[in-house]
C-alpha cells in the first residue's frame, strides 16, 4: 500500500471553483429562503462563519466517502451547528441518525 494513502476523490472542497459555487448557491438559496436541510430551522445567511445559525454547505455523501465535492446534487444548505454535529459520519452515528419520539 502506497503512503500517503490516496484519497478516493482527488478534488478538494476548496479553492476558487468551490468559492464560486458556494457564493452562487448561497445567493440562490437565500433568495428562496431555504431552511436548514437537517433541522428545518431558518438559516442566518448574513451571520459570520462560526455562528450556530450561519450558512454552510453540506456534502450529502462526504468527500471522504467518495462524494463529488463540486456536484450540486451532492450539496445542501445547512446551519453551522448541524453541519458540525453531523461530521462526515465515518465510524459514528450523528444526532440525525437516531429516531425521535415525535413527528416534527
C-alpha positions as CSV (number, residue, x, y, z in Angstrom):
1,X,0.0,0.0,0.0
2,X,1.4,3.4,-1.0
3,X,1.9,6.0,1.6
4,X,0.3,8.5,2.0
5,X,-2.9,6.8,1.1
6,X,-4.7,8.1,-2.0
7,X,-8.0,10.0,-1.5
8,X,-11.0,8.3,-3.1
9,X,-11.8,11.7,-4.6
10,X,-8.9,13.9,-5.5
11,X,-10.9,17.1,-6.0
12,X,-10.8,19.2,-2.8
13,X,-13.8,21.1,-1.5
14,X,-11.8,24.3,-1.5
15,X,-10.2,26.7,-4.0
16,X,-11.7,29.2,-6.5
17,X,-14.2,26.8,-8.1
18,X,-15.5,25.8,-4.6
19,X,-15.7,29.5,-3.5
20,X,-17.6,30.5,-6.7
21,X,-20.1,27.6,-6.3
22,X,-20.6,28.3,-2.6
23,X,-21.3,32.0,-3.3
24,X,-23.7,31.2,-6.2
25,X,-25.7,28.6,-4.1
26,X,-25.7,30.9,-1.0
27,X,-27.2,33.8,-3.0
28,X,-29.8,31.5,-4.7
29,X,-30.9,29.7,-1.6
30,X,-31.0,33.0,0.4
31,X,-33.4,34.4,-2.2
32,X,-35.5,31.2,-1.9
33,X,-35.5,31.4,1.9
34,X,-34.2,27.9,2.1
35,X,-34.1,26.5,5.7
36,X,-31.5,24.0,7.1
37,X,-31.9,20.7,5.4
38,X,-31.3,18.8,8.7
39,X,-33.1,20.7,11.5
40,X,-35.5,22.7,9.2
41,X,-34.9,25.9,11.2
42,X,-34.1,29.2,9.3
43,X,-30.5,29.8,8.3
44,X,-29.0,33.2,9.0
45,X,-27.4,33.8,5.6
46,X,-25.7,37.1,6.9
47,X,-24.2,35.6,10.0
48,X,-20.4,35.4,10.1
49,X,-18.8,31.9,9.8
50,X,-18.7,30.0,13.0
51,X,-22.0,31.3,14.4
52,X,-24.5,28.4,15.1
53,X,-27.2,29.6,12.6
54,X,-24.7,30.6,9.9
55,X,-25.0,29.2,6.3
56,X,-22.7,26.3,5.4
57,X,-22.7,23.8,2.6
58,X,-23.0,20.2,3.5
59,X,-21.9,17.3,1.2
60,X,-24.7,14.7,1.4
61,X,-22.2,12.0,0.6
62,X,-18.9,13.1,2.3
63,X,-16.0,13.6,0.0
64,X,-14.0,11.3,2.3
65,X,-16.6,8.6,1.3
66,X,-16.3,9.3,-2.4
67,X,-18.8,12.1,-2.8
68,X,-18.2,14.6,-5.5
69,X,-17.3,18.0,-3.9
70,X,-18.5,20.2,-6.7
71,X,-21.6,18.4,-7.8
72,X,-24.7,20.5,-6.9
73,X,-26.8,17.4,-6.4
74,X,-24.4,16.4,-3.6
75,X,-24.8,19.7,-1.7
76,X,-27.4,21.1,0.6
77,X,-27.8,24.2,2.8
78,X,-27.4,23.5,6.5
79,X,-26.7,25.7,9.5
80,X,-23.2,25.5,11.0
81,X,-24.3,23.8,14.2
82,X,-26.0,20.9,12.2
83,X,-23.0,20.6,9.9
84,X,-20.7,20.4,12.8
85,X,-22.8,17.8,14.6
86,X,-23.1,15.7,11.5
87,X,-19.4,15.4,10.8
88,X,-18.7,13.0,7.9
89,X,-20.5,10.1,9.5
90,X,-17.4,8.0,9.5
91,X,-17.4,5.4,12.3
92,X,-20.1,7.0,14.4
93,X,-23.7,8.0,14.3
94,X,-24.7,11.6,14.2
95,X,-27.6,13.0,16.1
96,X,-29.7,12.9,12.9
97,X,-29.4,9.2,12.7
98,X,-31.5,8.5,15.8
99,X,-35.3,8.3,15.6
100,X,-37.2,10.9,17.6
101,X,-40.3,10.3,19.7
102,X,-42.3,12.9,17.9
103,X,-43.1,13.7,14.3
104,X,-41.7,17.2,13.6
